[in-house]
Amino acid sequence: MGTLGFIVNTISKVDEKIKDIHECKSRLRSFHWQLEDAYLELKVWHSIWIGKKAFPRETYVHFWGIEGLDDIESRVGGITELSDEIKVLLRQPGINETRKSLSHSDLKVWHHLIDRDVAELPSCRELDHRKAGLVHKIGFTLFRNASLLERIGRLKSHVEGLRDYAQYTFRLMQQTDPNQKVTTPELRRTSDLNIFVDQISIFARLLYESRLSSSRLEWAIELGPPDAGYALDLWSEVDRMYIDFMVRDTALDVETRASRVRISVEEKPTLTGFIVQRVHDVVLSHGEHIPEFNRLFSLLEKPARRSRPLRKMLTEGVFSGKDRKSFELERADLIYGLGHWMVLLWNTPWSRDLCTCGIRCTLLADTHTRHSFSPNPQRSHRYPECHPSKLAENRFILLGIALAEIALALPISVVLEQEDTTYVVGEELVSQKRLLGMLRERFGRNTITKAISYCLDPNTANLGNSLAYHFEKYCQNVVSPLDTYYRTISKHFQTSSGKLLSGSKDLSCYYDVNYDSDLSENTENGNEDSSCCNEDEDEAFSNDDEDA
């Protein structure tokens, strides 16, 4: 009985093999189609991620990270090697077409390999097996049929894995929806944004380091709103960005006013040392500027008076009471400018150690106020209780606190406890929920409140300090709401000739009605100056000892 079963089983297998031999041609055609499908999927992947010209290697590192790029190149090498094995099996035995594929697995040249693989794929009419004799067909059935099935199955699996891994890793790095398909325009925009951020960050970082070579000059970033056409949401349309500074000669009399310098961001970072030296020479020569250097930097209008520390003014209640409304336009100017410049310079030392102790208020000749920020790690805070030292590198929280101080016109200190962070607003101890509630009561849920809430959110703080991955997210959640607030306030001041109209629908979400009436009283008494920086003319640009 066992012998009979063996014979039946053997006959069945032989019958299958005979059937395989007769179907050799159709199976080869099926293998060809499966292989062609895999290559077409590779070409789609290639057209998205590489195109006619591959990105520079550092761009792929930005897309996938160093480990991700290494893994993808390894996958590409494995796919190329497996592809060569399959094509050898599809042709006559003895024709060796195996190439050293792994040495060509770099993405920069891989698009040539894919084009070659598709071009060299034998068509059904060209397959040598079509004219093969019985012996070759038997050999194919016994030895190569199973190998082709296994290898083509692996190739399809590897191609799908490459597609999914590349998309998932990119989305993970960008912290966007992992299920959203990646498109070539998105990759080009991401690459351009990375170049834009890198250019500004590298230039500003080198500028920061170069200016340390001269201890005589003190540099501070000017925090005014950007000129028209230079808003951060227009980054892709801007040919050349600029950074404004207030630079003061500390060796001269304290009554010496600072120089205002606009520096163009250069593509060649090596120019930073030269620019700093030229600014040094110009400031020390009291404003003599050579026109041939206008492309690199230019001098702006000098301040009319010296500056005052914003934190001290908040502590003294300069902006409280009847002067509160006269501070509205100045507040909008400073809040938008602070958000704009801190985000733009996020990856640089210029945005480090942010505190209103380092923000100073300066009156220009046209009675317009400008503010500046001077980051100085060695500077002991005028008010040591401002922020715990462990927050020094948490730029989001520091930015959120500074914006909240300016919005509420009150000094704010942070108290870190085991469970929740609390704040001292003026003299009142409040929770973060209460702090945001105070902002909502005065400004509504959007604009200022939205930006500060985003900055103080622990999930935002966990994003880290890499600007290139989150630039547009920061602009959307921080800069754009502050820009909206600034434009609304500016427009209202222009249309009402410096007076806020009580009951205005445009500003109902920003102002308390009582404050509107306060401003009307104030302006009718002839006090229309939107700046409060002219109350003390005896303070230098930045003198920590004097303001202590």
One Martini backbone bead per residue (centre of mass of N, CA, C, O) as a GRO file, in nm:
protein
  548
    1MET     BB    1   0.059   0.062  -0.020
    2GLY     BB    2   0.306   0.246   0.003
    3THR     BB    3   0.408   0.203  -0.285
    4LEU     BB    4   0.157   0.311  -0.429
    5GLY     BB    5   0.169   0.595  -0.312
    6PHE     BB    6   0.445   0.671  -0.425
    7ILE     BB    7   0.373   0.639  -0.722
    8VAL     BB    8   0.145   0.845  -0.731
    9ASN     BB    9   0.313   1.087  -0.633
   10THR     BB   10   0.525   1.077  -0.857
   11ILE     BB   11   0.336   1.106  -1.098
   12SER     BB   12   0.228   1.384  -1.008
   13LYS     BB   13   0.500   1.535  -1.021
   14VAL     BB   14   0.564   1.471  -1.313
   15ASP     BB   15   0.315   1.609  -1.426
   16GLU     BB   16   0.393   1.891  -1.324
   17LYS     BB   17   0.661   1.910  -1.479
   18ILE     BB   18   0.543   1.878  -1.760
   19LYS     BB   19   0.367   2.128  -1.733
   20ASP     BB   20   0.601   2.325  -1.690
   21ILE     BB   21   0.735   2.276  -1.962
   22HIS     BB   22   0.490   2.370  -2.137
   23GLU     BB   23   0.485   2.657  -1.956
   24CYS     BB   24   0.749   2.814  -1.994
   25LYS     BB   25   0.668   3.059  -2.165
   26SER     BB   26   0.444   3.177  -1.976
   27ARG     BB   27   0.627   3.206  -1.727
   28LEU     BB   28   0.828   3.399  -1.844
   29ARG     BB   29   0.622   3.617  -1.899
   30SER     BB   30   0.538   3.653  -1.602
   31PHE     BB   31   0.815   3.731  -1.493
   32HIS     BB   32   0.848   3.978  -1.666
   33TRP     BB   33   0.606   4.136  -1.556
   34GLN     BB   34   0.689   4.141  -1.261
   35LEU     BB   35   0.956   4.285  -1.310
   36GLU     BB   36   0.840   4.536  -1.448
   37ASP     BB   37   0.668   4.630  -1.211
   38ALA     BB   38   0.904   4.678  -1.018
   39TYR     BB   39   1.048   4.891  -1.199
   40LEU     BB   40   0.818   5.096  -1.212
   41GLU     BB   41   0.819   5.152  -0.907
   42LEU     BB   42   1.107   5.254  -0.905
   43LYS     BB   43   1.061   5.494  -1.098
   44VAL     BB   44   0.868   5.642  -0.915
   45TRP     BB   45   1.061   5.676  -0.678
   46HIS     BB   46   1.280   5.820  -0.843
   47SER     BB   47   1.110   6.069  -0.940
   48ILE     BB   48   1.068   6.179  -0.649
   49TRP     BB   49   1.373   6.161  -0.504
   50ILE     BB   50   1.556   6.238  -0.777
   51GLY     BB   51   1.529   6.248  -1.074
   52LYS     BB   52   1.742   6.401  -1.296
   53LYS     BB   53   1.859   6.524  -1.016
   54ALA     BB   54   2.027   6.491  -0.751
   55PHE     BB   55   2.069   6.556  -0.446
   56PRO     BB   56   2.249   6.639  -0.213
   57ARG     BB   57   2.358   6.464   0.049
   58GLU     BB   58   2.269   6.668   0.277
   59THR     BB   59   1.968   6.653   0.195
   60TYR     BB   60   1.924   6.353   0.263
   61VAL     BB   61   1.994   6.391   0.556
   62HIS     BB   62   1.752   6.578   0.606
   63PHE     BB   63   1.534   6.372   0.526
   64TRP     BB   64   1.669   6.090   0.696
   65GLY     BB   65   1.930   6.096   0.798
   66ILE     BB   66   2.207   5.916   0.843
   67GLU     BB   67   2.085   5.635   0.899
   68GLY     BB   68   1.868   5.643   0.679
   69LEU     BB   69   2.058   5.671   0.436
   70ASP     BB   70   2.219   5.413   0.482
   71ASP     BB   71   1.975   5.223   0.460
   72ILE     BB   72   1.887   5.304   0.172
   73GLU     BB   73   2.153   5.234   0.029
   74SER     BB   74   2.140   4.936   0.108
   75ARG     BB   75   1.874   4.875  -0.036
   76VAL     BB   76   1.965   4.956  -0.317
   77GLY     BB   77   2.193   4.748  -0.340
   78GLY     BB   78   2.014   4.495  -0.305
   79ILE     BB   79   1.831   4.545  -0.550
   80THR     BB   80   2.050   4.548  -0.769
   81GLU     BB   81   2.161   4.263  -0.716
   82LEU     BB   82   1.893   4.107  -0.752
   83SER     BB   83   1.841   4.199  -1.042
   84ASP     BB   84   2.087   4.058  -1.169
   85GLU     BB   85   2.011   3.771  -1.094
   86ILE     BB   86   1.745   3.758  -1.252
   87LYS     BB   87   1.860   3.818  -1.539
   88VAL     BB   88   2.033   3.565  -1.552
   89LEU     BB   89   1.796   3.359  -1.523
   90LEU     BB   90   1.642   3.459  -1.788
   91ARG     BB   91   1.879   3.360  -1.923
   92GLN     BB   92   2.124   3.195  -2.037
   93PRO     BB   93   2.335   2.988  -1.941
   94GLY     BB   94   2.666   3.147  -1.910
   95ILE     BB   95   2.561   3.440  -1.900
   96ASN     BB   96   2.744   3.697  -1.757
   97GLU     BB   97   2.580   3.989  -1.584
   98THR     BB   98   2.728   4.039  -1.335
   99ARG     BB   99   2.764   4.314  -1.122
  100LYS     BB  100   2.898   4.572  -0.923
  101SER     BB  101   2.646   4.713  -0.762
  102LEU     BB  102   2.726   4.829  -0.479
  103SER     BB  103   2.922   5.053  -0.597
  104HIS     BB  104   2.634   5.189  -0.734
  105SER     BB  105   2.432   5.279  -0.478
  106ASP     BB  106   2.438   5.561  -0.507
  107LEU     BB  107   2.204   5.808  -0.555
  108LYS     BB  108   2.353   5.980  -0.771
  109VAL     BB  109   2.363   5.705  -0.984
  110TRP     BB  110   2.096   5.531  -0.973
  111HIS     BB  111   1.930   5.631  -1.215
  112HIS     BB  112   2.104   5.477  -1.423
  113LEU     BB  113   2.040   5.189  -1.324
  114ILE     BB  114   1.738   5.188  -1.372
  115ASP     BB  115   1.743   5.249  -1.672
  116ARG     BB  116   1.915   5.000  -1.740
  117ASP     BB  117   1.730   4.778  -1.630
  118VAL     BB  118   1.488   4.841  -1.817
  119ALA     BB  119   1.639   4.833  -2.092
  120GLU     BB  120   1.763   4.524  -2.032
  121LEU     BB  121   1.499   4.399  -2.030
  122PRO     BB  122   1.370   4.125  -2.150
  123SER     BB  123   1.165   4.042  -2.375
  124CYS     BB  124   0.955   3.805  -2.482
  125ARG     BB  125   1.092   3.793  -2.773
  126GLU     BB  126   1.407   3.776  -2.648
  127LEU     BB  127   1.394   3.518  -2.516
  128ASP     BB  128   1.586   3.236  -2.525
  129HIS     BB  129   1.356   3.026  -2.438
  130ARG     BB  130   1.177   3.030  -2.691
  131LYS     BB  131   1.418   2.847  -2.855
  132ALA     BB  132   1.430   2.626  -2.671
  133GLY     BB  133   1.486   2.325  -2.581
  134LEU     BB  134   1.406   2.059  -2.392
  135VAL     BB  135   1.651   2.070  -2.205
  136HIS     BB  136   1.621   2.367  -2.122
  137LYS     BB  137   1.335   2.340  -2.010
  138ILE     BB  138   1.405   2.134  -1.794
  139GLY     BB  139   1.615   2.312  -1.652
  140PHE     BB  140   1.427   2.539  -1.580
  141THR     BB  141   1.221   2.373  -1.415
  142LEU     BB  142   1.428   2.244  -1.203
  143PHE     BB  143   1.626   2.522  -1.135
  144ARG     BB  144   1.472   2.826  -1.205
  145ASN     BB  145   1.181   2.863  -1.125
  146ALA     BB  146   1.210   2.886  -0.811
  147SER     BB  147   1.421   3.116  -0.810
  148LEU     BB  148   1.246   3.328  -0.947
  149LEU     BB  149   1.014   3.334  -0.753
  150GLU     BB  150   1.182   3.418  -0.503
  151ARG     BB  151   1.326   3.677  -0.618
  152ILE     BB  152   1.081   3.839  -0.715
  153GLY     BB  153   0.946   3.848  -0.442
  154ARG     BB  154   1.177   4.001  -0.302
  155LEU     BB  155   1.186   4.247  -0.485
  156LYS     BB  156   0.902   4.352  -0.429
  157SER     BB  157   0.945   4.379  -0.124
  158HIS     BB  158   1.186   4.580  -0.136
  159VAL     BB  159   1.044   4.808  -0.288
  160GLU     BB  160   0.820   4.856  -0.082
  161GLY     BB  161   1.013   4.910   0.154
  162LEU     BB  162   1.153   5.157   0.033
  163ARG     BB  163   0.904   5.334   0.002
  164ASP     BB  164   0.806   5.329   0.301
  165TYR     BB  165   1.070   5.413   0.445
  166ALA     BB  166   1.117   5.687   0.310
  167GLN     BB  167   0.852   5.817   0.401
  168TYR     BB  168   0.861   5.767   0.709
  169THR     BB  169   1.136   5.904   0.766
  170PHE     BB  170   1.061   6.180   0.660
  171ARG     BB  171   0.816   6.229   0.849
  172LEU     BB  172   0.974   6.196   1.111
  173MET     BB  173   1.168   6.436   1.066
  174GLN     BB  174   0.919   6.647   1.006
  175GLN     BB  175   0.663   6.588   1.174
  176THR     BB  176   0.445   6.433   0.998
  177ASP     BB  177   0.227   6.264   0.822
  178PRO     BB  178   0.293   5.927   0.748
  179ASN     BB  179   0.043   5.894   0.525
  180GLN     BB  180   0.161   6.109   0.353
  181LYS     BB  181   0.246   6.175   0.049
  182VAL     BB  182   0.522   6.222  -0.138
  183THR     BB  183   0.649   6.504  -0.318
  184THR     BB  184   0.847   6.680  -0.522
  185PRO     BB  185   0.771   6.972  -0.438
  186GLU     BB  186   0.819   6.920  -0.138
  187LEU     BB  187   1.121   6.853  -0.159
  188ARG     BB  188   1.211   7.119  -0.286
  189ARG     BB  189   1.111   7.298  -0.055
  190THR     BB  190   1.272   7.163   0.170
  191SER     BB  191   1.547   7.219   0.046
  192ASP     BB  192   1.524   7.530   0.028
  193LEU     BB  193   1.473   7.575   0.331
  194ASN     BB  194   1.738   7.454   0.430
  195ILE     BB  195   1.918   7.658   0.285
  196PHE     BB  196   1.803   7.914   0.411
  197VAL     BB  197   1.859   7.843   0.710
  198ASP     BB  198   2.162   7.781   0.687
  199GLN     BB  199   2.258   8.053   0.582
  200ILE     BB  200   2.164   8.223   0.825
  201SER     BB  201   2.286   8.059   1.060
  202ILE     BB  202   2.583   8.065   0.977
  203PHE     BB  203   2.615   8.368   0.951
  204ALA     BB  204   2.517   8.451   1.240
  205ARG     BB  205   2.721   8.278   1.397
  206LEU     BB  206   2.978   8.411   1.280
  207LEU     BB  207   2.903   8.696   1.365
  208TYR     BB  208   2.903   8.644   1.667
  209GLU     BB  209   3.201   8.551   1.682
  210SER     BB  210   3.340   8.799   1.547
  211ARG     BB  211   3.242   9.024   1.753
  212LEU     BB  212   3.426   8.910   1.995
  213SER     BB  213   3.701   9.044   1.898
  214SER     BB  214   3.539   9.309   2.005
  215SER     BB  215   3.496   9.456   2.321
  216ARG     BB  216   3.409   9.756   2.243
  217LEU     BB  217   3.162   9.631   2.106
  218GLU     BB  218   2.803   9.647   2.118
  219TRP     BB  219   2.556   9.404   2.041
  220ALA     BB  220   2.217   9.433   1.894
  221ILE     BB  221   1.909   9.330   1.818
  222GLU     BB  222   1.669   9.440   1.614
  223LEU     BB  223   1.294   9.424   1.679
  224GLY     BB  224   1.165   9.498   1.430
  225PRO     BB  225   0.974   9.484   1.185
  226PRO     BB  226   0.970   9.387   0.883
  227ASP     BB  227   0.986   9.459   0.584
  228ALA     BB  228   0.839   9.467   0.306
  229GLY     BB  229   0.882   9.131   0.182
  230TYR     BB  230   1.024   8.993   0.474
  231ALA     BB  231   0.853   8.785   0.557
  232LEU     BB  232   0.864   8.453   0.650
  233ASP     BB  233   0.634   8.355   0.442
  234LEU     BB  234   0.847   8.480   0.202
  235TRP     BB  235   1.120   8.320   0.173
  236SER     BB  236   1.099   8.215  -0.137
  237GLU     BB  237   1.106   8.542  -0.246
  238VAL     BB  238   1.382   8.603  -0.116
  239ASP     BB  239   1.703   8.698  -0.201
  240ARG     BB  240   1.771   8.889   0.065
  241MET     BB  241   1.861   8.909   0.378
  242TYR     BB  242   1.837   9.077   0.702
  243ILE     BB  243   2.016   9.248   0.980
  244ASP     BB  244   1.959   9.434   1.268
  245PHE     BB  245   2.166   9.674   1.449
  246MET     BB  246   2.303   9.775   1.763
  247VAL     BB  247   2.599   9.983   1.796
  248ARG     BB  248   2.839  10.025   2.065
  249ASP     BB  249   3.077  10.229   2.219
  250THR     BB  250   3.213  10.152   2.534
  251ALA     BB  251   3.463  10.366   2.553
  252LEU     BB  252   3.270  10.581   2.569
  253ASP     BB  253   3.050  10.778   2.656
  254VAL     BB  254   2.735  10.703   2.780
  255GLU     BB  255   2.593  10.923   2.580
  256THR     BB  256   2.643  10.752   2.350
  257ARG     BB  257   2.507  10.660   2.070
  258ALA     BB  258   2.393  10.432   1.871
  259SER     BB  259   2.437  10.232   1.599
  260ARG     BB  260   2.271  10.157   1.290
  261VAL     BB  261   2.275   9.827   1.135
  262ARG     BB  262   2.260   9.678   0.807
  263ILE     BB  263   2.284   9.329   0.732
  264SER     BB  264   2.367   9.117   0.484
  265VAL     BB  265   2.307   8.803   0.382
  266GLU     BB  266   2.557   8.582   0.300
  267GLU     BB  267   2.673   8.312   0.112
  268LYS     BB  268   2.956   8.396   0.228
  269PRO     BB  269   3.080   8.338   0.542
  270THR     BB  270   3.374   8.469   0.513
  271LEU     BB  271   3.259   8.777   0.537
  272THR     BB  272   3.210   8.834   0.840
  273GLY     BB  273   3.482   8.946   0.932
  274PHE     BB  274   3.481   9.189   0.740
  275ILE     BB  275   3.216   9.319   0.832
  276VAL     BB  276   3.293   9.364   1.129
  277GLN     BB  277   3.535   9.546   1.067
  278ARG     BB  278   3.378   9.767   0.915
  279VAL     BB  279   3.185   9.837   1.143
  280HIS     BB  280   3.402   9.915   1.341
  281ASP     BB  281   3.515  10.151   1.174
  282VAL     BB  282   3.252  10.315   1.145
  283VAL     BB  283   3.179  10.354   1.444
  284LEU     BB  284   3.461  10.485   1.522
  285SER     BB  285   3.409  10.714   1.280
  286HIS     BB  286   3.114  10.824   1.305
  287GLY     BB  287   2.972  10.722   1.007
  288GLU     BB  288   3.182  10.649   0.793
  289HIS     BB  289   3.086  10.551   0.465
  290ILE     BB  290   3.144  10.322   0.211
  291PRO     BB  291   2.964  10.262  -0.074
  292GLU     BB  292   3.097   9.981  -0.166
  293PHE     BB  293   2.951   9.841   0.109
  294ASN     BB  294   2.632   9.834   0.069
  295ARG     BB  295   2.588   9.528   0.014
  296LEU     BB  296   2.665   9.446   0.316
  297PHE     BB  297   2.609   9.742   0.447
  298SER     BB  298   2.415   9.979   0.651
  299LEU     BB  299   2.303  10.287   0.762
  300LEU     BB  300   2.096  10.410   1.004
  301GLU     BB  301   1.912  10.572   1.199
  302LYS     BB  302   1.965  10.742   1.473
  303PRO     BB  303   1.915  10.773   1.780
  304ALA     BB  304   1.788  11.019   1.999
  305ARG     BB  305   1.827  10.819   2.239
  306ARG     BB  306   1.866  10.640   2.486
  307SER     BB  307   1.829  10.347   2.665
  308ARG     BB  308   1.597  10.105   2.810
  309PRO     BB  309   1.498   9.865   3.022
  310LEU     BB  310   1.221   9.678   3.007
  311ARG     BB  311   1.207   9.539   3.284
  312LYS     BB  312   1.217   9.799   3.450
  313MET     BB  313   0.959   9.925   3.330
  314LEU     BB  314   0.768   9.701   3.423
  315THR     BB  315   0.831   9.721   3.729
  316GLU     BB  316   0.750  10.042   3.736
  317GLY     BB  317   0.479  10.078   3.562
  318VAL     BB  318   0.490  10.247   3.289
  319PHE     BB  319   0.232  10.079   3.133
  320SER     BB  320   0.027  10.172   3.326
  321GLY     BB  321  -0.275  10.280   3.318
  322LYS     BB  322  -0.306  10.553   3.110
  323ASP     BB  323  -0.048  10.436   2.935
  324ARG     BB  324  -0.142  10.173   2.803
  325LYS     BB  325  -0.251  10.266   2.519
  326SER     BB  326   0.020  10.403   2.425
  327PHE     BB  327   0.148  10.097   2.407
  328GLU     BB  328   0.013   9.932   2.176
  329LEU     BB  329   0.192   9.987   1.926
  330GLU     BB  330   0.457   9.911   2.061
  331ARG     BB  331   0.375   9.625   2.133
  332ALA     BB  332   0.320   9.520   1.846
  333ASP     BB  333   0.603   9.574   1.740
  334LEU     BB  334   0.761   9.396   1.947
  335ILE     BB  335   0.616   9.123   1.926
  336TYR     BB  336   0.668   9.074   1.627
  337GLY     BB  337   0.975   9.119   1.623
  338LEU     BB  338   1.049   8.900   1.826
  339GLY     BB  339   0.929   8.659   1.675
  340HIS     BB  340   1.080   8.692   1.409
  341TRP     BB  341   1.389   8.693   1.509
  342MET     BB  342   1.390   8.437   1.683
  343VAL     BB  343   1.316   8.241   1.454
  344LEU     BB  344   1.532   8.315   1.244
  345LEU     BB  345   1.762   8.279   1.501
  346TRP     BB  346   1.730   7.996   1.643
  347ASN     BB  347   2.028   7.855   1.556
  348THR     BB  348   2.146   8.087   1.742
  349PRO     BB  349   2.294   8.291   1.988
  350TRP     BB  350   2.085   8.534   1.958
  351SER     BB  351   1.843   8.342   2.109
  352ARG     BB  352   1.978   8.332   2.375
  353ASP     BB  353   1.878   8.403   2.687
  354LEU     BB  354   1.590   8.500   2.702
  355CYS     BB  355   1.509   8.837   2.820
  356THR     BB  356   1.392   9.146   2.927
  357CYS     BB  357   1.673   9.233   3.032
  358GLY     BB  358   1.786   9.239   2.714
  359ILE     BB  359   1.568   9.454   2.659
  360ARG     BB  360   1.554   9.758   2.471
  361CYS     BB  361   1.456  10.107   2.470
  362THR     BB  362   1.428  10.321   2.173
  363LEU     BB  363   1.444  10.649   2.048
  364LEU     BB  364   1.369  10.808   1.773
  365ALA     BB  365   1.350  11.099   1.595
  366ASP     BB  366   1.029  11.021   1.513
  367THR     BB  367   0.915  10.886   1.789
  368HIS     BB  368   1.008  10.607   1.734
  369THR     BB  369   1.023  10.278   1.845
  370ARG     BB  370   1.302  10.074   1.949
  371HIS     BB  371   1.418   9.742   1.983
  372SER     BB  372   1.653   9.537   2.175
  373PHE     BB  373   1.882   9.244   2.176
  374SER     BB  374   2.124   9.110   2.423
  375PRO     BB  375   2.316   8.841   2.420
  376ASN     BB  376   2.465   8.727   2.745
  377PRO     BB  377   2.595   8.477   2.928
  378GLN     BB  378   2.757   8.673   3.139
  379ARG     BB  379   2.500   8.803   3.215
  380SER     BB  380   2.361   8.922   3.487
  381HIS     BB  381   2.074   8.942   3.608
  382ARG     BB  382   1.890   9.193   3.733
  383TYR     BB  383   1.679   8.946   3.789
  384PRO     BB  384   1.737   8.641   3.922
  385GLU     BB  385   1.420   8.542   3.938
  386CYS     BB  386   1.319   8.499   3.655
  387HIS     BB  387   1.499   8.226   3.578
  388PRO     BB  388   1.584   7.925   3.576
  389SER     BB  389   1.867   7.770   3.464
  390LYS     BB  390   1.714   7.522   3.318
  391LEU     BB  391   1.586   7.739   3.093
  392ALA     BB  392   1.815   7.851   2.907
  393GLU     BB  393   1.753   7.632   2.652
  394ASN     BB  394   1.438   7.706   2.653
  395ARG     BB  395   1.317   7.895   2.406
  396PHE     BB  396   1.013   7.875   2.417
  397ILE     BB  397   0.956   7.963   2.707
  398LEU     BB  398   1.110   8.232   2.692
  399LEU     BB  399   0.937   8.350   2.466
  400GLY     BB  400   0.661   8.327   2.606
  401ILE     BB  401   0.730   8.507   2.850
  402ALA     BB  402   0.809   8.764   2.699
  403LEU     BB  403   0.537   8.800   2.555
  404ALA     BB  404   0.366   8.814   2.816
  405GLU     BB  405   0.495   9.064   2.939
  406ILE     BB  406   0.424   9.256   2.708
  407ALA     BB  407   0.117   9.208   2.700
  408LEU     BB  408   0.075   9.275   3.027
  409ALA     BB  409   0.287   9.478   3.146
  410LEU     BB  410   0.454   9.249   3.317
  411PRO     BB  411   0.637   9.088   3.527
  412ILE     BB  412   0.789   8.752   3.488
  413SER     BB  413   0.816   8.460   3.683
  414VAL     BB  414   0.962   8.143   3.747
  415VAL     BB  415   0.818   7.837   3.897
  416LEU     BB  416   0.956   7.532   3.975
  417GLU     BB  417   0.789   7.234   4.005
  418GLN     BB  418   0.718   6.908   4.010
  419GLU     BB  419   0.449   6.937   3.833
  420ASP     BB  420   0.408   7.256   3.806
  421THR     BB  421   0.409   7.557   3.647
  422THR     BB  422   0.475   7.877   3.776
  423TYR     BB  423   0.376   8.232   3.812
  424VAL     BB  424   0.496   8.568   3.847
  425VAL     BB  425   0.255   8.826   3.817
  426GLY     BB  426   0.407   9.054   3.946
  427GLU     BB  427   0.251   8.955   4.262
  428GLU     BB  428   0.119   8.698   4.127
  429LEU     BB  429   0.032   8.363   4.173
  430VAL     BB  430   0.026   8.147   3.884
  431SER     BB  431  -0.088   7.952   3.655
  432GLN     BB  432  -0.086   7.864   3.332
  433LYS     BB  433  -0.391   7.875   3.296
  434ARG     BB  434  -0.424   8.162   3.412
  435LEU     BB  435  -0.236   8.310   3.221
  436LEU     BB  436  -0.400   8.242   2.963
  437GLY     BB  437  -0.660   8.372   3.071
  438MET     BB  438  -0.555   8.663   3.080
  439LEU     BB  439  -0.505   8.677   2.774
  440ARG     BB  440  -0.794   8.613   2.676
  441GLU     BB  441  -0.939   8.853   2.814
  442ARG     BB  442  -0.773   9.067   2.628
  443PHE     BB  443  -0.709   8.895   2.325
  444GLY     BB  444  -0.812   8.631   2.310
  445ARG     BB  445  -0.740   8.327   2.134
  446ASN     BB  446  -0.577   8.474   1.942
  447THR     BB  447  -0.275   8.549   1.852
  448ILE     BB  448  -0.111   8.597   2.128
  449THR     BB  449  -0.228   8.351   2.278
  450LYS     BB  450  -0.149   8.138   2.069
  451ALA     BB  451   0.159   8.181   2.075
  452ILE     BB  452   0.206   8.138   2.382
  453SER     BB  453   0.075   7.860   2.408
  454TYR     BB  454   0.276   7.721   2.217
  455CYS     BB  455   0.539   7.785   2.378
  456LEU     BB  456   0.426   7.647   2.664
  457ASP     BB  457   0.409   7.383   2.537
  458PRO     BB  458   0.560   7.085   2.600
  459ASN     BB  459   0.549   6.970   2.305
  460THR     BB  460   0.714   7.200   2.182
  461ALA     BB  461   0.977   7.173   2.351
  462ASN     BB  462   1.031   6.873   2.223
  463LEU     BB  463   1.135   6.959   1.930
  464GLY     BB  464   1.362   7.149   1.961
  465ASN     BB  465   1.636   7.338   1.773
  466SER     BB  466   1.542   7.258   1.481
  467LEU     BB  467   1.441   7.467   1.231
  468ALA     BB  468   1.411   7.328   0.948
  469TYR     BB  469   1.170   7.128   1.039
  470HIS     BB  470   0.982   7.392   1.186
  471PHE     BB  471   0.947   7.669   1.050
  472GLU     BB  472   0.647   7.671   0.944
  473LYS     BB  473   0.526   7.604   1.221
  474TYR     BB  474   0.627   7.857   1.366
  475CYS     BB  475   0.497   8.062   1.180
  476GLN     BB  476   0.200   7.967   1.219
  477ASN     BB  477   0.207   7.976   1.561
  478VAL     BB  478   0.369   8.263   1.598
  479VAL     BB  479   0.415   8.481   1.374
  480SER     BB  480   0.133   8.509   1.240
  481PRO     BB  481  -0.034   8.605   1.491
  482LEU     BB  482   0.150   8.857   1.541
  483ASP     BB  483   0.105   8.985   1.266
  484THR     BB  484  -0.198   9.025   1.292
  485TYR     BB  485  -0.187   9.210   1.536
  486TYR     BB  486  -0.008   9.431   1.411
  487ARG     BB  487  -0.191   9.505   1.169
  488THR     BB  488  -0.442   9.584   1.328
  489ILE     BB  489  -0.319   9.810   1.499
  490SER     BB  490  -0.194   9.981   1.273
  491LYS     BB  491  -0.454  10.033   1.114
  492HIS     BB  492  -0.609  10.173   1.345
  493PHE     BB  493  -0.411  10.407   1.392
  494GLN     BB  494  -0.428  10.523   1.105
  495THR     BB  495  -0.750  10.563   1.085
  496SER     BB  496  -0.746  10.728   1.388
  497SER     BB  497  -0.499  10.914   1.441
  498GLY     BB  498  -0.408  10.759   1.725
  499LYS     BB  499  -0.706  10.657   1.788
  500LEU     BB  500  -0.908  10.459   1.977
  501LEU     BB  501  -1.214  10.331   1.916
  502SER     BB  502  -1.489  10.292   2.074
  503GLY     BB  503  -1.625   9.980   1.982
  504SER     BB  504  -1.450   9.837   1.792
  505LYS     BB  505  -1.472   9.555   1.601
  506ASP     BB  506  -1.173   9.492   1.530
  507LEU     BB  507  -1.091   9.511   1.868
  508SER     BB  508  -1.276   9.329   2.055
  509CYS     BB  509  -1.048   9.090   2.098
  510TYR     BB  510  -0.818   9.294   2.239
  511TYR     BB  511  -1.010   9.490   2.412
  512ASP     BB  512  -1.099   9.687   2.662
  513VAL     BB  513  -1.326   9.933   2.694
  514ASN     BB  514  -1.187  10.092   2.922
  515TYR     BB  515  -0.924  10.142   2.761
  516ASP     BB  516  -1.040  10.316   2.541
  517SER     BB  517  -1.120  10.553   2.727
  518ASP     BB  518  -0.840  10.608   2.832
  519LEU     BB  519  -0.718  10.692   2.560
  520SER     BB  520  -0.899  10.927   2.494
  521GLU     BB  521  -0.810  11.094   2.733
  522ASN     BB  522  -0.509  11.098   2.670
  523THR     BB  523  -0.521  11.231   2.383
  524GLU     BB  524  -0.680  11.491   2.466
  525ASN     BB  525  -0.421  11.582   2.652
  526GLY     BB  526  -0.171  11.536   2.430
  527ASN     BB  527  -0.091  11.218   2.463
  528GLU     BB  528   0.046  11.063   2.161
  529ASP     BB  529   0.281  10.907   2.259
  530SER     BB  530   0.377  10.566   2.207
  531SER     BB  531   0.616  10.630   2.397
  532CYS     BB  532   0.809  10.544   2.717
  533CYS     BB  533   1.136  10.600   2.666
  534ASN     BB  534   1.152  10.929   2.763
  535GLU     BB  535   1.180  10.924   3.095
  536ASP     BB  536   1.496  10.837   3.058
  537GLU     BB  537   1.817  10.999   2.974
  538ASP     BB  538   2.054  10.837   3.172
  539GLU     BB  539   2.083  10.577   2.990
  540ALA     BB  540   2.242  10.338   2.858
  541PHE     BB  541   2.233  10.094   2.632
  542SER     BB  542   2.426   9.891   2.828
  543ASN     BB  543   2.401   9.889   3.193
  544ASP     BB  544   2.392   9.679   3.448
  545ASP     BB  545   2.493   9.838   3.696
  546GLU     BB  546   2.304  10.087   3.671
  547ASP     BB  547   2.027   9.891   3.676
  548ALA     BB  548   2.044   9.738   3.961
   0.00000   0.00000   0.00000
